[in-house]
Amino acid sequence: MKSDWQLLQIKLKERFGEELDVDAIIFLIGLQELAKPHQKYKKDEKLAIMHVAICTLLEPYKFYTYEGKDADGWPHWKLNEELPHLDAKQQNRLIVDAIIDYFKREEFI
């Protein structure tokens, strides 16, 4: 039996033609949430898009509260509490779990 992560990887590969790493998936989620996928972005904007994804992913865990969009359509969150200190393996597990939860909410997996 395949894990949810493996199923997600398979579906994303079918959709995009290649396997996506965690950073690419985070960027993809940020684009989805920003709802402006067909634009060119500068490096600092790409980082902001990834921040949108991280806030979106961690909101269900109560680390962030969505506040709304600004005049340019960019979403903003308020940090509710500092993220706990996690080592790299724990950080990766949290993000992977949050990504899986996100795609389940979107009924993609």
C-alpha positions as CSV (number, residue, x, y, z in Angstrom):
1,M,0.0,0.0,0.0
2,K,1.4,3.4,-1.0
3,S,1.7,6.2,1.5
4,D,-0.3,9.5,1.0
5,W,3.1,11.2,0.1
6,Q,3.8,8.6,-2.6
7,L,0.2,8.9,-4.0
8,L,0.6,12.7,-4.1
9,Q,4.0,12.4,-5.9
10,I,2.4,10.1,-8.5
11,K,-0.5,12.4,-9.1
12,L,1.8,15.5,-9.4
13,K,4.1,13.6,-11.8
14,E,1.1,12.7,-13.9
15,R,0.0,16.3,-13.9
16,F,3.4,18.0,-14.5
17,G,5.4,15.3,-16.2
18,E,8.1,15.1,-13.6
19,E,8.6,14.5,-9.9
20,L,8.4,17.6,-7.8
21,D,10.5,18.2,-4.7
22,V,9.2,19.7,-1.5
23,D,10.3,23.3,-2.5
24,A,8.6,23.0,-5.9
25,I,5.4,21.8,-4.3
26,I,5.5,24.7,-1.8
27,F,5.9,27.1,-4.7
28,L,3.0,25.4,-6.5
29,I,0.8,25.8,-3.5
30,G,1.8,29.5,-3.2
31,L,0.8,30.1,-6.8
32,Q,-2.5,28.3,-6.3
33,E,-3.3,30.4,-3.2
34,L,-2.2,33.6,-4.9
35,A,-4.4,32.8,-7.9
36,K,-1.9,34.4,-10.3
37,P,-0.1,31.4,-11.8
38,H,0.6,32.7,-15.3
39,Q,2.9,35.6,-14.5
40,K,6.6,36.0,-14.4
41,Y,8.0,36.6,-10.9
42,K,11.2,38.1,-9.6
43,K,13.3,36.3,-7.1
44,D,11.9,38.2,-4.1
45,E,8.4,37.6,-5.3
46,K,9.1,33.9,-5.6
47,L,10.2,33.9,-2.0
48,A,7.0,35.8,-1.1
49,I,4.9,33.1,-3.0
50,M,6.6,30.4,-0.9
51,H,5.8,32.4,2.2
52,V,2.2,32.4,1.2
53,A,2.3,28.6,0.9
54,I,4.0,28.2,4.3
55,C,1.4,30.3,6.0
56,T,-1.4,28.5,4.2
57,L,0.1,25.1,5.1
58,L,0.6,26.0,8.8
59,E,-2.7,27.9,9.3
60,P,-4.6,24.7,10.2
61,Y,-1.9,24.0,12.8
62,K,-2.9,27.4,14.4
63,F,0.5,29.0,13.8
64,Y,-1.0,31.6,11.5
65,T,-4.4,33.4,11.2
66,Y,-5.5,34.6,7.8
67,E,-6.1,38.3,7.8
68,G,-7.2,39.0,4.2
69,K,-5.7,40.3,1.0
70,D,-4.0,43.6,0.3
71,A,-4.8,46.0,-2.6
72,D,-2.6,44.0,-4.9
73,G,-4.4,40.7,-4.1
74,W,-1.6,39.2,-1.9
75,P,-2.9,37.3,1.1
76,H,-1.6,38.1,4.6
77,W,-1.5,36.2,7.9
78,K,-0.8,37.1,11.5
79,L,1.7,34.9,13.3
80,N,-0.1,33.5,16.4
81,E,2.9,31.9,18.0
82,E,6.5,31.3,17.2
83,L,7.2,28.0,15.5
84,P,8.9,25.5,17.9
85,H,12.5,24.8,17.3
86,L,12.7,21.7,15.1
87,D,15.6,20.0,13.6
88,A,15.8,19.5,9.8
89,K,14.1,16.1,9.9
90,Q,11.2,17.4,12.1
91,Q,10.8,20.5,9.9
92,N,10.6,18.3,6.8
93,R,8.0,16.0,8.5
94,L,5.8,18.9,9.6
95,I,5.9,20.4,6.1
96,V,5.3,17.1,4.3
97,D,2.4,16.4,6.7
98,A,1.0,19.8,6.1
99,I,1.3,19.4,2.3
100,I,-0.5,16.1,2.4
101,D,-3.3,17.7,4.5
102,Y,-3.5,20.6,2.0
103,F,-4.0,18.3,-0.9
104,K,-6.5,16.2,1.0
105,R,-8.5,19.3,1.7
106,E,-8.4,20.2,-2.0
107,E,-9.5,16.6,-2.7
108,F,-6.5,16.0,-4.9
109,I,-5.5,12.8,-3.0
